[in-house]
Amino acid sequence: MKKEICWETVEFLLHEAIENLERLNAMLYLARTGEVPKGWKRRLDGSDRINEAALEQTLSQAYRNLNFAWNARFCQPSEMDRDFAKKGRFPRVFVRQFNASESVEEG
């Protein structure tokens, strides 16, 4: 029997990733224009200046949530913390896809 995807888990983790990327986008906008984007005044503070460390941290958090969205897709929200290290790994299916697309580009 094929497992069913728990869309609630996927939705939650995608929402977390999107929040990280939206924050990064707001930080970039502030850096480029000197203005806080509409709706972000209360959500950004003086420490939210974009630099390489902030870029790395924010992308890392989004990436982690996207990995978990795939690796925990069959888990109920209450089960997401089980096998935490395994769920944080880059999914093999995507490695195969990346390798396949690279060989097509080379050919």
Disulfide bonds with the S-S distance in Angstrom:
none
